[in-house]
Amino acid sequence: MSANESLAGRAFPAITVETLRAYAEASGDPNRIHLDEGAARAAGLPGIIAHGMLIAAYAAERARDFGRERGGLELRRFQCRFRAMTLLGDVVTISGRARREGDGGAWALELETTNQRSEVVMISRVELGSRVSGDTPR
Amino acid sequence: MSVGESAGPFVEEVTPGRVEAFAAAVGAPRGEVPSTYLTRLRHGEFELFQRLGIPLERVLHGEQEYEFDRPLRAGDRLSYSTRITSWVRKRGDLSILVFETSYEDGSLPGARVALARTTIVVRGQRP
């Protein structure tokens, strides 16, 4: 088994107003710049922008998929940095690398989220580990 | 200054309905709580924005970090407080704020479930 793997790019559906409305409601984010073109422009933005945390959610799910494929690894740590805004109609693709860490079944993923203009919109790092036995608080 | 200013505690239940809506919204499979679900529990940050007079339209998300002591589960009751741990002004028209939030299991006081660190960029804001 490889200790270092390349993750093939996975594209997500283009961002629509419906996507953002559903996410705004589910995440409880009232910020109008994600829902209203006028509000976004009044705030000095080029138009409605996607919630950064929606783009982060896509990367987290990509990492969780990786963990599921390897026997149900749990997500221990998630870090992301936003580099560019995501606009309506944008298609984001996630790719990156996965590296084994230590010898306890842990993996570290370094992911890159890019858009159809080949801009990096977000970089993230996810640490996955084996299931913790019991629920002992640490 | 504002570093050290805090809000909370807040309590929120991780209900099956909220989990399902969030999972559907981010394209995650049913049956588990999506890893970024904690973005719902940011009332501390919103209250601090209000208290400091920072309008949401001027806020951009810079970075986000989560550390999990255990996975979240539907049925969890989470208690959390948020504190400003850093405020740096850059160039005169940009401020970088860092919020830290500790999430505890409401049914096991003192048992931390997760830690969140949110870096926010505030545009065009003067103190």
Chai-1 contact restraints between the chains, C-beta under 6 A:
chainA,res_idxA,chainB,res_idxB,connection_type,confidence,min_distance_angstrom,max_distance_angstrom,comment,restraint_id
A,A22,B,A25,contact,1.0,0.0,6.0,A-B,restraint_1
A,Y23,B,A25,contact,1.0,0.0,6.0,A-B,restraint_2
A,A26,B,A21,contact,1.0,0.0,6.0,A-B,restraint_3
A,A26,B,F22,contact,1.0,0.0,6.0,A-B,restraint_4
A,A26,B,A25,contact,1.0,0.0,6.0,A-B,restraint_5
A,S27,B,T39,contact,1.0,0.0,6.0,A-B,restraint_6
A,S27,B,R40,contact,1.0,0.0,6.0,A-B,restraint_7
A,G28,B,R40,contact,1.0,0.0,6.0,A-B,restraint_8
A,N31,B,L56,contact,1.0,0.0,6.0,A-B,restraint_9
A,I33,B,E57,contact,1.0,0.0,6.0,A-B,restraint_10
A,A43,B,E57,contact,1.0,0.0,6.0,A-B,restraint_11
A,G52,B,H61,contact,1.0,0.0,6.0,A-B,restraint_12
A,M53,B,T36,contact,1.0,0.0,6.0,A-B,restraint_13
A,M53,B,T39,contact,1.0,0.0,6.0,A-B,restraint_14
A,A56,B,T36,contact,1.0,0.0,6.0,A-B,restraint_15
A,A56,B,Q64,contact,1.0,0.0,6.0,A-B,restraint_16
A,A57,B,V26,contact,1.0,0.0,6.0,A-B,restraint_17
A,A57,B,T36,contact,1.0,0.0,6.0,A-B,restraint_18
A,A60,B,S35,contact,1.0,0.0,6.0,A-B,restraint_19
A,A60,B,T36,contact,1.0,0.0,6.0,A-B,restraint_20
A,E61,B,A28,contact,1.0,0.0,6.0,A-B,restraint_21
A,E74,B,P71,contact,1.0,0.0,6.0,A-B,restraint_22
A,L75,B,S35,contact,1.0,0.0,6.0,A-B,restraint_23
A,R76,B,F68,contact,1.0,0.0,6.0,A-B,restraint_24
A,R77,B,E67,contact,1.0,0.0,6.0,A-B,restraint_25
A,F78,B,S35,contact,1.0,0.0,6.0,A-B,restraint_26
A,F78,B,Y66,contact,1.0,0.0,6.0,A-B,restraint_27
A,Q79,B,E65,contact,1.0,0.0,6.0,A-B,restraint_28
A,C80,B,Q64,contact,1.0,0.0,6.0,A-B,restraint_29
A,R81,B,E63,contact,1.0,0.0,6.0,A-B,restraint_30
A,F82,B,H61,contact,1.0,0.0,6.0,A-B,restraint_31
A,P137,B,A111,contact,1.0,0.0,6.0,A-B,restraint_32
A,R138,B,D69,contact,1.0,0.0,6.0,A-B,restraint_33
